[in-house]
């Protein structure tokens, strides 16, 4: 019998074992990666497409086309698509990202021969009906109108525009942009982007041989490339010259703060060590920002910092909402905590806690085969390999306070950070 008065034995995490996929390339250029694991008769299949190059004249095409993929095909209405998926206990969703867009299907193995043809129809025959398009525009405008009343949304938009410039990363939709969406443009965009040479299929779950044959037959023989190749090149990022942006809202009870700077991305040799520094500073609930600005000063319910990584670059950011009357004090405390990391060594006890938190979080995130597939996508679409996670584990386990103070002095220059305030200051 377990003695529940005794705490479990502490064990250090030595390494992380990740499931690695089998790879297959179809004759039409589509790559398939298979993660075969688990006992449940269930699979998740993702069709991931590189977004076409950003066109400032038609800024919403990538997002709108992906969002409306399930709104009708030449043979099925939106309601019929939903009914077919629901009838077989499956789940279908579309997701848009800055660099990639995807279609995701969760389905029981025994029903794949019913659900896969629906996806094939969506990827071959979507038509973006005019009625659904007008509804989409109206709904998105209403959502935007509501979002623009929120200080944190306004701050995030201004920050991204300053850091990422005129690229898709810095773009923030305006009400009038939705009127640029035209049926013919969307159809042309769809035919260029949603083709096999621009697609990566990631399947995870209990994969049986006949399932893989069905997937291959469905998305090889009858799925052809468009004569116009997909172009997914993104322009270089040029950050803004001005560093301070203040949007005054006299009646605001809270002010939104967003502070940060362009920084290295995941492919840089310092990135993993910088993740440790970020965790100490504001990357988890026990961070210094939380301890000072929430727990000690009581300025906010929550504050955090993070690293964003994209193919063309990345950023470091701090985000919070504080009482409008303490906004300046909160900014001063953020600067103080940042400068302490540049002048004082992180105590070993604190660093040990962060190490355990980061390794435990990584291990805890690998709860099922879907999680392993997600870890693969992170490195695959960044052009990296599994050595990335080996280096991550080694870095987190062995990083020193001396290294952290060196990183802080290299990357944390508060005077050169972008500062966005929305509310009172």
C-alpha positions as CSV (number, residue, x, y, z in Angstrom):
1,X,0.0,0.0,0.0
2,X,1.2,3.5,-0.9
3,X,2.2,5.6,2.1
4,X,0.6,8.9,1.2
5,X,2.4,10.7,4.0
6,X,5.6,10.5,2.1
7,X,6.3,12.7,-0.9
8,X,7.1,11.0,-4.2
9,X,10.8,10.5,-4.9
10,X,12.3,13.4,-6.9
11,X,13.9,12.4,-10.2
12,X,15.7,14.7,-12.5
13,X,14.7,14.6,-16.2
14,X,17.7,13.2,-18.2
15,X,16.3,13.3,-21.7
16,X,13.1,13.6,-23.7
17,X,12.2,10.8,-26.0
18,X,10.1,12.0,-29.0
19,X,8.3,9.9,-31.5
20,X,9.7,10.4,-34.9
21,X,7.5,10.1,-38.0
22,X,7.7,8.0,-41.1
23,X,7.9,10.0,-44.3
24,X,6.3,9.4,-47.6
25,X,6.1,11.7,-50.7
26,X,3.3,11.4,-53.1
27,X,3.8,11.6,-56.9
28,X,2.1,15.0,-56.9
29,X,4.7,16.4,-54.5
30,X,2.6,16.3,-51.3
31,X,4.6,15.2,-48.2
32,X,3.1,12.8,-45.7
33,X,4.4,12.4,-42.1
34,X,3.0,9.6,-40.0
35,X,3.1,9.3,-36.2
36,X,1.8,5.8,-35.5
37,X,1.1,5.3,-31.8
38,X,-1.7,4.7,-29.3
39,X,-4.4,2.2,-28.7
40,X,-7.5,4.3,-29.6
41,X,-9.1,3.8,-33.0
42,X,-8.7,7.5,-33.7
43,X,-6.5,9.6,-35.9
44,X,-5.9,13.3,-36.4
45,X,-5.0,14.3,-39.9
46,X,-3.7,17.8,-40.7
47,X,-3.3,19.3,-44.2
48,X,-0.9,22.2,-43.8
49,X,-0.4,24.8,-46.6
50,X,2.1,27.6,-46.9
51,X,0.4,30.9,-47.2
52,X,0.8,32.8,-50.4
53,X,3.0,35.9,-50.3
54,X,1.3,38.9,-48.6
55,X,-0.3,41.4,-50.9
56,X,-1.0,44.7,-49.2
57,X,-3.6,45.5,-51.9
58,X,-5.6,42.4,-50.9
59,X,-4.4,41.8,-47.3
60,X,-7.1,39.4,-46.1
61,X,-7.0,36.7,-48.8
62,X,-5.0,34.1,-46.9
63,X,-7.2,34.4,-43.8
64,X,-10.5,34.6,-45.6
65,X,-9.9,31.8,-48.1
66,X,-8.9,29.4,-45.3
67,X,-11.8,30.5,-43.0
68,X,-14.3,29.8,-45.8
69,X,-13.0,26.5,-47.1
70,X,-15.9,24.7,-45.4
71,X,-18.6,27.1,-46.6
72,X,-19.5,25.1,-49.7
73,X,-18.2,23.1,-52.7
74,X,-19.5,22.3,-56.1
75,X,-21.3,19.3,-54.7
76,X,-22.0,20.2,-51.0
77,X,-23.3,23.1,-49.1
78,X,-21.8,24.3,-45.8
79,X,-24.7,22.5,-43.9
80,X,-24.2,19.3,-45.8
81,X,-20.4,19.3,-45.1
82,X,-21.2,19.8,-41.4
83,X,-23.8,17.1,-41.4
84,X,-21.6,14.5,-43.0
85,X,-18.8,15.2,-40.6
86,X,-21.1,15.1,-37.5
87,X,-22.9,12.0,-38.6
88,X,-19.7,10.0,-38.4
89,X,-18.6,11.5,-35.0
90,X,-15.7,13.3,-36.6
91,X,-14.5,16.9,-36.0
92,X,-13.3,19.3,-38.7
93,X,-11.7,22.7,-38.2
94,X,-9.7,25.2,-40.3
95,X,-6.9,27.3,-38.7
96,X,-5.1,30.3,-40.1
97,X,-1.6,31.3,-39.1
98,X,0.8,34.0,-40.3
99,X,2.9,31.6,-42.2
100,X,0.7,28.5,-42.7
101,X,-2.9,27.6,-42.8
102,X,-4.4,24.2,-42.2
103,X,-7.4,21.9,-42.3
104,X,-7.6,19.4,-39.4
105,X,-9.8,16.3,-39.2
106,X,-10.3,14.1,-36.1
107,X,-12.0,10.9,-37.2
108,X,-12.5,7.3,-36.0
109,X,-10.5,4.9,-38.2
110,X,-13.5,2.9,-39.3
111,X,-15.2,6.1,-40.7
112,X,-12.2,7.4,-42.7
113,X,-13.6,6.1,-46.0
114,X,-16.6,8.4,-45.4
115,X,-14.8,11.5,-44.0
116,X,-11.7,11.7,-46.2
117,X,-13.8,12.2,-49.4
118,X,-15.3,15.3,-47.7
119,X,-11.8,16.8,-47.2
120,X,-10.8,15.9,-50.7
121,X,-13.9,17.7,-52.0
122,X,-13.1,20.8,-49.9
123,X,-9.5,20.9,-51.2
124,X,-10.5,20.4,-54.8
125,X,-13.9,22.0,-55.2
126,X,-14.5,24.9,-52.8
127,X,-16.5,27.7,-54.4
128,X,-16.8,30.5,-51.7
129,X,-20.5,31.2,-52.3
130,X,-21.4,34.9,-52.6
131,X,-24.1,34.7,-49.9
132,X,-21.7,33.1,-47.4
133,X,-19.0,35.6,-48.4
134,X,-21.2,38.6,-47.5
135,X,-22.1,36.9,-44.2
136,X,-18.4,36.4,-43.5
137,X,-17.5,40.0,-44.2
138,X,-20.3,41.2,-42.0
139,X,-19.5,38.9,-39.1
140,X,-15.8,39.8,-39.2
141,X,-16.5,43.5,-39.3
142,X,-18.7,43.1,-36.2
143,X,-16.0,41.1,-34.4
144,X,-13.4,43.7,-35.3
145,X,-15.7,46.5,-34.1
146,X,-16.0,44.8,-30.7
147,X,-12.3,44.0,-30.5
148,X,-11.2,47.6,-31.1
149,X,-12.9,48.6,-27.9
150,X,-10.4,46.5,-25.9
151,X,-7.2,48.3,-24.9
152,X,-5.1,45.1,-25.1
153,X,-6.2,44.5,-28.7
154,X,-5.4,48.0,-29.7
155,X,-2.0,47.8,-28.0
156,X,-1.1,44.5,-29.7
157,X,-2.0,45.8,-33.1
158,X,0.2,48.9,-32.6
159,X,3.1,46.9,-31.3
160,X,3.0,44.4,-34.2
161,X,2.9,47.2,-36.7
162,X,5.9,48.9,-35.1
163,X,8.0,45.7,-34.8
164,X,7.1,43.9,-38.0
165,X,6.4,46.9,-40.3
166,X,4.4,46.4,-43.5
167,X,4.7,42.6,-43.6
168,X,1.8,40.3,-42.8
169,X,3.1,40.0,-39.2
170,X,2.6,43.8,-38.8
171,X,-0.7,44.0,-40.6
172,X,-3.9,44.9,-38.7
173,X,-7.2,44.6,-40.4
174,X,-9.4,47.7,-40.8
175,X,-13.1,47.7,-41.4
176,X,-12.8,48.7,-45.0
177,X,-10.3,45.9,-45.8
178,X,-13.2,43.4,-45.7
179,X,-14.8,45.1,-48.7
180,X,-11.7,44.3,-50.8
181,X,-12.7,40.6,-50.6
182,X,-14.1,39.5,-54.0
183,X,-15.2,36.1,-55.0
184,X,-13.0,35.9,-58.1
185,X,-9.9,36.9,-56.1
186,X,-10.6,34.3,-53.5
187,X,-11.2,31.5,-56.0
188,X,-7.9,32.3,-57.8
189,X,-6.0,32.5,-54.5
190,X,-7.5,29.1,-53.5
191,X,-6.4,27.4,-56.7
192,X,-2.8,28.7,-56.3
193,X,-2.5,27.8,-52.6
194,X,-4.4,24.7,-52.0
195,X,-2.5,22.3,-54.2
196,X,-0.5,19.2,-53.3
197,X,3.0,20.7,-54.0
198,X,2.2,23.3,-51.3
199,X,0.8,20.8,-48.8
200,X,2.2,18.8,-45.9
201,X,0.0,16.1,-44.4
202,X,0.7,15.1,-40.8
203,X,-1.3,12.1,-39.5
204,X,-1.1,11.0,-35.9
205,X,-2.9,8.2,-34.1
206,X,-3.3,4.5,-34.5
207,X,-2.5,4.2,-38.2
208,X,-3.3,0.9,-39.9
209,X,-1.8,0.0,-43.4
210,X,-5.2,0.1,-45.1
211,X,-5.8,3.7,-43.8
212,X,-2.5,4.9,-45.2
213,X,-3.4,3.3,-48.5
214,X,-6.8,5.1,-48.4
215,X,-5.1,8.4,-47.6
216,X,-2.6,8.0,-50.4
217,X,-5.2,7.0,-53.0
218,X,-7.5,9.9,-52.0
219,X,-4.8,12.6,-52.1
220,X,-2.5,11.4,-54.9
221,X,-4.5,10.1,-57.9
222,X,-7.2,12.7,-58.1
223,X,-5.4,15.7,-56.6
224,X,-3.4,17.6,-59.2
225,X,-1.2,20.7,-59.1
226,X,-2.4,24.0,-60.5
227,X,-0.4,25.3,-63.6
228,X,0.4,28.3,-61.4
229,X,2.8,27.4,-58.6
230,X,2.3,28.6,-55.1
231,X,4.6,31.5,-54.1
232,X,5.1,31.8,-50.3
233,X,8.1,34.2,-50.1
234,X,7.7,36.9,-47.4
235,X,9.5,40.3,-47.5
236,X,12.2,41.3,-45.1
237,X,11.0,42.9,-41.9
238,X,11.7,46.6,-41.4
239,X,10.8,47.9,-37.9
240,X,9.5,51.4,-37.3
241,X,11.8,54.3,-36.3
242,X,9.6,55.6,-33.5
243,X,9.8,53.7,-30.2
244,X,6.9,55.1,-28.2
245,X,3.2,54.9,-29.0
246,X,0.4,56.2,-26.8
247,X,-3.3,56.0,-27.4
248,X,-5.1,58.0,-24.8
249,X,-8.5,56.9,-23.5
250,X,-9.6,59.4,-20.8
251,X,-12.3,57.2,-19.4
252,X,-10.1,54.0,-19.1
253,X,-9.9,52.2,-15.8
254,X,-7.1,50.1,-17.0
255,X,-4.1,50.8,-19.3
256,X,-2.8,48.2,-21.7
257,X,1.0,47.9,-21.8
258,X,3.0,46.2,-24.5
259,X,6.8,46.5,-24.6
260,X,9.3,44.6,-26.7
261,X,11.8,44.5,-29.5
262,X,12.7,42.5,-32.7
263,X,14.9,39.6,-31.7
264,X,16.4,36.3,-32.9
265,X,14.2,33.4,-34.0
266,X,14.3,29.7,-33.2
267,X,17.1,28.9,-35.6
268,X,19.7,31.1,-33.7
269,X,22.1,29.4,-31.4
270,X,21.1,31.7,-28.5
271,X,17.3,31.1,-28.7
272,X,17.0,28.3,-26.3
273,X,19.1,30.0,-23.7
274,X,17.1,33.1,-24.2
275,X,14.0,31.0,-23.5
276,X,15.4,30.3,-20.0
277,X,16.1,34.0,-19.4
278,X,12.5,34.9,-20.5
279,X,11.1,32.3,-18.2
280,X,13.0,33.8,-15.2
281,X,11.9,37.3,-16.2
282,X,8.2,36.8,-17.1
283,X,7.6,33.4,-18.7
284,X,5.7,31.6,-16.0
285,X,3.5,32.2,-12.9
286,X,6.5,32.3,-10.6
287,X,8.5,34.8,-12.7
288,X,9.9,38.0,-11.5
289,X,7.4,40.2,-13.3
290,X,4.6,38.3,-11.6
291,X,6.2,38.4,-8.2
292,X,6.8,42.1,-8.4
293,X,3.9,43.7,-10.3
294,X,1.1,41.3,-9.3
295,X,2.1,39.8,-6.0
296,X,4.0,42.7,-4.4
297,X,2.6,45.8,-6.0
298,X,-0.9,44.6,-6.9
299,X,-0.9,46.6,-10.1
300,X,-2.3,43.8,-12.3
301,X,-4.1,40.4,-12.3
302,X,-1.4,39.1,-14.7
303,X,1.7,40.0,-16.6
304,X,4.0,38.0,-18.8
305,X,6.7,38.0,-21.4
306,X,7.3,35.8,-24.3
307,X,9.3,35.1,-27.5
308,X,7.7,34.9,-30.9
309,X,9.6,33.1,-33.6
310,X,8.9,33.2,-37.4
311,X,10.8,32.3,-40.5
312,X,11.7,35.9,-41.2
313,X,12.5,36.9,-37.6
314,X,11.1,37.1,-34.1
315,X,10.3,39.4,-31.2
316,X,10.5,39.6,-27.5
317,X,7.4,41.1,-25.8
318,X,6.0,42.0,-22.4
319,X,2.2,42.3,-22.1
320,X,-0.1,43.4,-19.3
321,X,-3.1,45.5,-18.3
322,X,-2.7,47.6,-15.1
323,X,-4.7,50.1,-13.2
324,X,-4.7,53.4,-15.2
325,X,-3.4,55.3,-12.2
326,X,-0.3,53.1,-11.8
327,X,0.7,52.7,-15.5
328,X,3.9,54.8,-15.2
329,X,4.9,53.0,-12.0
330,X,4.3,49.6,-13.7
331,X,6.5,50.5,-16.6
332,X,9.2,51.7,-14.2
333,X,9.0,48.4,-12.3
334,X,9.3,46.4,-15.6
335,X,12.5,48.4,-16.4
336,X,13.8,47.8,-12.9
337,X,13.4,44.0,-13.2
338,X,15.0,43.9,-16.6
339,X,18.0,45.9,-15.4
340,X,18.4,43.6,-12.3
341,X,19.0,40.7,-14.7
342,X,21.8,42.7,-16.4
343,X,23.6,43.5,-13.1
344,X,22.9,40.7,-10.6
345,X,23.3,37.0,-11.0
346,X,20.2,34.8,-10.8
347,X,20.4,32.8,-7.5
348,X,21.0,29.1,-8.0
349,X,17.8,28.2,-6.2
350,X,15.7,30.3,-8.5
351,X,17.5,29.0,-11.6
352,X,17.0,25.4,-10.4
353,X,13.3,26.0,-10.1
354,X,13.1,27.4,-13.6
355,X,15.1,24.5,-15.0
356,X,12.7,22.0,-13.4
357,X,9.7,24.0,-14.6
358,X,10.9,24.2,-18.2
359,X,11.9,20.5,-18.5
360,X,8.7,19.4,-16.7
361,X,6.6,21.5,-19.0
362,X,8.2,20.0,-22.0
363,X,7.7,16.5,-20.7
364,X,4.1,17.2,-19.6
365,X,3.3,18.6,-23.0
366,X,4.0,15.2,-24.5
367,X,0.8,13.5,-23.2
368,X,-0.2,11.8,-26.4
369,X,0.8,11.1,-30.0
370,X,-0.8,14.3,-31.1
371,X,1.5,16.3,-28.9
372,X,4.5,14.6,-30.5
373,X,3.2,15.6,-33.9
374,X,2.9,19.2,-32.7
375,X,6.5,19.2,-31.6
376,X,7.5,17.9,-35.0
377,X,5.6,20.7,-36.8
378,X,7.4,23.3,-34.7
379,X,10.8,22.3,-36.0
380,X,9.8,21.1,-39.5
381,X,8.2,24.4,-40.6
382,X,11.1,26.3,-39.0
383,X,13.6,24.3,-41.1
384,X,15.1,22.6,-38.1
385,X,15.5,18.9,-37.1
386,X,15.2,16.9,-33.9
387,X,18.6,18.1,-32.7
388,X,16.7,21.2,-31.7
389,X,15.1,19.4,-28.7
390,X,18.3,17.7,-27.7
391,X,20.0,21.1,-27.6
392,X,17.0,22.5,-25.7
393,X,17.3,19.9,-23.0
394,X,21.1,20.3,-22.7
395,X,20.8,24.1,-22.6
396,X,18.1,24.2,-19.9
397,X,19.9,21.6,-17.7
398,X,23.3,23.3,-17.9
399,X,22.8,27.0,-18.3
400,X,24.5,29.2,-15.7
401,X,23.7,32.5,-14.1
402,X,26.8,33.9,-15.8
403,X,25.3,33.0,-19.2
404,X,22.0,34.6,-18.3
405,X,23.6,37.9,-17.3
406,X,25.5,37.9,-20.6
407,X,22.3,37.3,-22.5
408,X,20.5,40.0,-20.6
409,X,23.2,42.5,-21.5
410,X,23.1,41.4,-25.1
411,X,19.4,41.4,-25.8
412,X,17.7,43.6,-23.1
413,X,18.2,47.2,-23.9
414,X,15.1,48.8,-22.4
415,X,15.8,52.2,-23.9
416,X,15.6,50.7,-27.4
417,X,12.5,48.7,-26.8
418,X,9.2,49.7,-28.4
419,X,6.6,50.8,-25.8
420,X,2.9,50.9,-26.5
421,X,0.4,52.3,-24.0
422,X,-3.4,52.4,-24.5
423,X,-5.5,54.1,-21.9
424,X,-3.9,56.6,-19.4
425,X,-0.3,57.3,-18.9
